[in-house]
Amino acid sequence: MEIMELLKTRRTYRRFDPRPVPDEVTADILEAARIASSAANRQPLRYLVVRAPEKVAAVFSHTRWAAYLPPEQGVPKEGERPTLFVAVLVDETVAKQQAAALDAGLAISNMTLAAWAHGVGSCIIGAFDRPALTAYFGLPDHLVLQNLVAFGYPAHQSLLAEWEGSPAYYLDENRDYRVPKRPLAEIAREF
């Protein structure tokens, strides 16, 4: 896939079919995270892969989905849930969580692009119960849960929409996500 097409079509996906993500695709996702740029090349990030169905279900129970939509539209139902989570952790013996936020963003971008190159969709989860998942994962004090990314084969489309003054995404008549983006002229200018 050509890079701009990859970037335009790698959107957030919130409904998945139940096919598991194959080991080789998971390996590519993690390799993409590993080779991401890192401030001062300190490499403070660690990754926890969750793919056993009962563990994926347990992690899912601590997440919140699609803030712009009512829960009956935005929360994946049974049979539509992700089949893989990757928890992004910061090793605070290497760098503090706040200092590693940029590294996490770069790694997550790489992971989601690598996944999409294989047709695997993703959803970066910012709304989750951090203390509960930290306890569930049994993380030692020096590993801090920074982010959570859900992966799976999409059961819907997620498409760019025309900007009409609001960033609120919505479901269209086919239950596909429409994601408005500001026009380039509104967000960039030459100096």
C-alpha positions, 0 to 999 in steps of 0.5 A: 500500500502506498504511504499516503493511502496507508495514512488516510485509511488507518483510522480508529476501528471499534468493531472487530470480527473474532479472527485472532491476529496471527503471530507473525502480524503481532511480531511485526506490530512489536517490531514496528514499536521497537524501531520507533524513534526514541528521545535520546535513544533511551528506549524506556518503553516495554510492551505487554501482549494480551491475546488469550481470549479470557485475558483480552475479555478481562482487559476489555472490561476495564476500558471505555469506548467512543466518547462521542457516541452513546454506549449502545453505538460506540462500545463493541458488543460481544463478538465485535471486541478486539482479539489483541491488546498491547499495553505500552509500559514505561520503565521508570528506571530509564525515563519518567512517564511524562518524558516518555509520552512522546516515545509512546506516541511514536511507537503507537503510531508505528504499531498501528500503521504496521498492523494496518499494512496487514489489514488489522485495525486498531483503537488507541484506548486512553480511557481505561482503569489504570489502577485496575489494569496495573494490578491485573498485570501485576506490574512492579512499581518501576513499570507504569502503564502508559497506554493501551492499544486494541487490535483486530480485523475490522468489522466496519469501515472508518472513513474521513468525512468533510469538516462541518465545524465539529470533531465529533465522529459519527456512525453513518447509515451503514454503521461505518464511522465517519471521522471529520478532519479540519481542512489543511488550510485551517491547520497549517500556514507558512511562516 
